[in-house]
Amino acid sequence: MLTKKKKEKSIKEAQVHDKDTGSPEVQVSILTKRITELTKHLKKNNKDKHPRRGLLSMVAARRTHLKYLEKKDKKRYGTILKKLGLKK
């Protein structure tokens, strides 16, 4: 589970301006953290099948946000990929 401190940290890393909490960059950052946490859980508890559906929906949501960002602004798209360490 993503704690409040981790969520705030990921928001601060991806913010476009001071009060930004809903831009695609922030949403992708939060989803990436949640995906990482859930992946760790599933590696440790490989018989736990129910969270897999949530993981797939989070990956799909992140992909959708990234496609939107790529279509709107290639520079911001490239920046967020580098910040989060995602491959193109």
C-alpha distance (Angstrom), angle and dihedral (degrees) to the residues before:
residue distance angle dihedral
M1 . . .
L2 3.77 . .
T3 3.80 111.0 .
K4 3.79 123.0 -142.4
K5 3.81 92.4 -109.6
K6 3.81 93.2 51.2
K7 3.78 90.9 47.9
E8 3.81 92.4 49.8
K9 3.80 90.3 48.1
S10 3.79 92.9 52.0
I11 3.82 90.4 47.1
K12 3.82 91.7 52.0
E13 3.80 91.2 49.6
A14 3.80 93.8 54.1
Q15 3.81 102.8 33.4
V16 3.79 118.4 129.8
H17 3.83 92.3 -160.7
D18 3.82 136.2 1.0
K19 3.81 99.7 -84.7
D20 3.81 96.5 35.6
T21 3.80 113.6 132.8
G22 3.80 103.9 142.0
S23 3.78 109.4 43.6
P24 3.81 117.6 120.9
E25 3.81 90.2 -107.4
V26 3.80 92.4 57.3
Q27 3.79 92.8 44.7
V28 3.81 92.0 49.9
S29 3.80 89.9 48.2
I30 3.81 93.3 52.1
L31 3.80 92.4 45.1
T32 3.80 90.6 50.0
K33 3.81 91.3 53.4
R34 3.81 91.4 47.9
I35 3.81 91.4 47.7
T36 3.81 90.6 50.7
E37 3.81 92.3 49.9
L38 3.80 92.9 47.6
T39 3.79 92.2 46.5
K40 3.81 90.0 54.7
H41 3.81 89.7 50.2
L42 3.79 92.7 49.9
K43 3.80 92.5 48.4
K44 3.79 90.2 53.0
N45 3.83 94.9 42.2
N46 3.77 103.8 35.4
K47 3.82 94.6 168.1
D48 3.80 92.1 59.3
K49 3.82 100.5 99.8
H50 3.82 102.9 167.2
P51 3.83 99.2 75.2
R52 3.81 90.3 57.0
R53 3.80 91.7 80.4
G54 3.79 90.8 53.2
L55 3.79 89.9 47.9
L56 3.80 91.7 52.9
S57 3.80 91.9 49.2
M58 3.82 91.0 49.9
V59 3.81 91.3 50.2
A60 3.81 89.8 49.6
A61 3.81 91.8 49.0
R62 3.80 91.3 49.6
R63 3.79 90.6 49.1
T64 3.81 90.1 51.1
H65 3.81 92.4 51.0
L66 3.81 91.0 47.6
K67 3.81 92.1 50.3
Y68 3.80 89.9 50.6
L69 3.78 91.7 49.4
E70 3.81 92.3 47.0
K71 3.79 90.5 51.9
K72 3.83 93.9 47.1
D73 3.79 102.9 39.1
K74 3.82 124.5 2.9
K75 3.80 93.4 -169.3
R76 3.82 94.2 56.5
Y77 3.81 89.0 44.0
G78 3.81 92.0 54.9
T79 3.80 91.5 45.3
I80 3.79 94.8 53.3
L81 3.82 91.8 46.6
K82 3.80 90.2 54.5
K83 3.82 93.6 45.0
L84 3.80 93.3 51.5
G85 3.79 96.7 37.2
L86 3.80 94.3 -121.6
K87 3.78 119.9 152.6
K88 3.75 122.1 -123.4
